[in-house]
Structures are given as C-alpha cells and as structure tokens.
C-alpha cells in the first residue's frame, strides 16, 4: 500500500490532483490509515496508470471513467496512433525546415539569421495554450488568470502569495509546519476565487504551472521549482492534517 505522497512522487502528480481524482470518483484510494492518510493498493495504481496514459493521449478528464468502462483496447490504441501521426507530421515539418537551412548553408556558406529565427519561432510556438487546454478552457484562462499589467485585487493577492512563499523559504519555514499548512489552505481558497467551481481546470493549470519549462513556453510569469515544490509539500501536509471519512 502506498500513501498519497508516495503515489505523487511515483507518478509525478500533485497531491491536489490525487485528491481531486478522489473527489470526482475517478481514482478512489483503497483505504485510509488511522491518521486519515489515503492508501492505494496495486490494483488502484494500475487504474491510475491507465488514466494517465489516456490523459497523455489528450482524452478529456470527464470522459476517462466512461472510456475505461466502455472503450476497447483497440479503439484506445487507434486514437493514440492518430495522435502520434499528427505529432510525427509536426516533427517532419521541422526536419524539412532544418534540412533546407543546411542546404542553404552548403550553397552559400552562410545562413540568413531571419531564416534561423523563423525556425526558432516555429519551434517555440509549437507548445501553445492549445497543447494543454481546449479552446474553451483557454478562453476561460484568458479572462480569469491574473496579469502583471493589471492592478486588480486578485492579481495583487497572487503576487503577495508568491512573495510569502519565498519569504517562508528564506526564513527556513517547513512546508509541513502549521504556517505551511495554513498557507496551503489560503492558496486553495485563492484558487477557488480564481477558477470558481471549475476544479478540473484548476488542476490542469497547476500541472502546467509547476513546470518551469512549460510555464516559460506559455509565456507565464516565472515561478521557481523551489517555490512550487514548497507549495506541493504544503498541500501534502494539508492532505494529512485531517481524516478522510469518504
């Protein structure tokens, strides 16, 4: 049996994500221990692996349970093959573009910087919002996410929250401490204020946000891995701070 924290590390998931999967009935823990910690056996972990595979294939979260129950392995693999072919076409376009630059260099002994910049721009734009979010989700995020150029109260709250986390780190405050747990509760409250009852979108955004590389690709304000790591550990401590009676 593995705890939420162990499963989180094993599959590179956030504790918030596992708690959310439990709430919507997608992945329920096998049991809880005397301290209220969620415990997962091998059978549940196999189901979680299936779900993560389907998510990686781009299938919507709210349909995964139905897909697992009704779809055949053949249809799932066919959908995955279709996605791989699309990705392969994108990669082939990059290869052709790069090959043309190599040929240009062989002929002229130089490469025009504008052509090289075009290639770099194309590669950077391959990872846009639509690679992670549906058009509907992207539109919601466009209107709900705090923007540094704005002086609205929500933006100021998030800026203040990030500053607090960094101050806690500098002061040596442990994420598992009462201060860390209280901060995690406040972040969850602020997340609800930002995303409303759209918990699925909040979880998807957090999965992207905790990666410095993905955040950079999408032009988000940089937050260090140390900061997101502190918050993730605080969420884990919050998860263990009260019993689960489900």
Protein Blocks (a to p, Z undefined) as FASTA:
>chain_A
ZZfklmmmmnopafklmmmmmmnomaccfbdcfkopacddfklmmmmmmmmmmmmnopaf
klmmmmmmmmcfklmmmmmmmmmmmmmmmmmmmmmmmmmmmmmmmmnopacfklmmmmmm
mmmmmmcfklmbcfklmmmmmmmpccfkbccfklmmmmmmmmmmmmmmmnopafklmklm
mmmmmmmmmmmmmnommlmlmmmmmmmmmpmklmmmnopacddfklmmmmmmmmmmmmmm
pccfZZ
